[in-house]
Amino acid sequence: MLLLQNVFHQLSTEALWVSQSATVSYIVEQLVLLADCRQLSDLLTRFSIDWETAVTHQFVSHVTQAIVIRSGQFLRKTLSLSLLH
């Protein structure tokens, strides 16, 4: 778990840049599946610095899509839990 936290800490500063590589973007996409809500938020904050690259770059856009899908999963889970109370 500590390794994953360290990876996401590093990604929060470099994800947009390193995701421009085909191989690394695939790895980051897979890591996004393991991210918690805070880690996703950190990645979205970093990507928001340059939305144009985040959504139009050939490889970065796949990472952005993975982040949005994973964020949606958290929102659905949160909303369904709040409806139960």
DRENMIMI-10944 format. One record per residue (C-alpha): residue number from 1; x, y, z. Coordinates in nm, 2 decimals, m for minus. Layout:
@num NUM east X north Y up Z
...
This chain:
@num 1 east 0.00 north 0.00 up 0.00
@num 2 east 0.29 north 0.24 up 0.08
@num 3 east 0.44 north 0.17 up m0.26
@num 4 east 0.11 north 0.26 up m0.43
@num 5 east 0.08 north 0.58 up m0.22
@num 6 east 0.43 north 0.68 up m0.33
@num 7 east 0.35 north 0.61 up m0.69
@num 8 east 0.04 north 0.83 up m0.68
@num 9 east 0.23 north 1.10 up m0.50
@num 10 east 0.49 north 1.11 up m0.78
@num 11 east 0.22 north 1.09 up m1.04
@num 12 east 0.03 north 1.38 up m0.90
@num 13 east 0.32 north 1.60 up m1.02
@num 14 east 0.42 north 1.42 up m1.34
@num 15 east 0.12 north 1.23 up m1.47
@num 16 east 0.04 north 1.46 up m1.76
@num 17 east 0.39 north 1.46 up m1.88
@num 18 east 0.47 north 1.09 up m1.84
@num 19 east 0.14 north 0.98 up m1.98
@num 20 east 0.25 north 1.11 up m2.32
@num 21 east 0.43 north 0.78 up m2.37
@num 22 east 0.22 north 0.49 up m2.51
@num 23 east 0.37 north 0.24 up m2.26
@num 24 east 0.35 north 0.46 up m1.96
@num 25 east 0.00 north 0.58 up m2.03
@num 26 east m0.12 north 0.22 up m2.03
@num 27 east 0.05 north 0.16 up m1.69
@num 28 east m0.10 north 0.48 up m1.55
@num 29 east m0.45 north 0.37 up m1.68
@num 30 east m0.41 north 0.05 up m1.49
@num 31 east m0.29 north 0.23 up m1.18
@num 32 east m0.60 north 0.46 up m1.19
@num 33 east m0.81 north 0.15 up m1.13
@num 34 east m0.64 north 0.12 up m0.79
@num 35 east m0.67 north 0.49 up m0.70
@num 36 east m0.88 north 0.61 up m0.41
@num 37 east m1.09 north 0.93 up m0.42
@num 38 east m0.81 north 1.16 up m0.30
@num 39 east m0.56 north 1.02 up m0.55
@num 40 east m0.81 north 1.07 up m0.84
@num 41 east m0.87 north 1.42 up m0.72
@num 42 east m0.49 north 1.49 up m0.72
@num 43 east m0.46 north 1.36 up m1.08
@num 44 east m0.76 north 1.56 up m1.20
@num 45 east m0.61 north 1.87 up m1.04
@num 46 east m0.28 north 1.81 up m1.22
@num 47 east m0.45 north 1.74 up m1.56
@num 48 east m0.66 north 2.06 up m1.52
@num 49 east m0.35 north 2.26 up m1.57
@num 50 east m0.36 north 2.17 up m1.94
@num 51 east m0.70 north 2.03 up m2.04
@num 52 east m0.62 north 2.06 up m2.41
@num 53 east m0.34 north 1.80 up m2.37
@num 54 east m0.54 north 1.60 up m2.13
@num 55 east m0.82 north 1.54 up m2.37
@num 56 east m0.66 north 1.56 up m2.71
@num 57 east m0.33 north 1.39 up m2.68
@num 58 east m0.33 north 1.04 up m2.83
@num 59 east m0.22 north 0.87 up m2.51
@num 60 east m0.30 north 1.11 up m2.23
@num 61 east m0.66 north 1.12 up m2.34
@num 62 east m0.69 north 0.75 up m2.25
@num 63 east m0.56 north 0.82 up m1.90
@num 64 east m0.81 north 1.11 up m1.87
@num 65 east m1.09 north 0.88 up m1.97
@num 66 east m0.98 north 0.62 up m1.71
@num 67 east m0.98 north 0.89 up m1.44
@num 68 east m1.33 north 1.01 up m1.54
@num 69 east m1.47 north 0.65 up m1.54
@num 70 east m1.31 north 0.57 up m1.21
@num 71 east m1.44 north 0.90 up m1.06
@num 72 east m1.79 north 0.81 up m1.18
@num 73 east m1.77 north 0.48 up m1.00
@num 74 east m1.69 north 0.67 up m0.67
@num 75 east m1.98 north 0.91 up m0.73
@num 76 east m2.23 north 0.63 up m0.80
@num 77 east m2.11 north 0.45 up m0.49
@num 78 east m2.13 north 0.76 up m0.28
@num 79 east m2.48 north 0.86 up m0.41
@num 80 east m2.61 north 0.51 up m0.36
@num 81 east m2.49 north 0.50 up 0.00
@num 82 east m2.64 north 0.84 up 0.07
@num 83 east m2.98 north 0.72 up m0.06
@num 84 east m2.97 north 0.43 up 0.18
@num 85 east m2.95 north 0.67 up 0.48
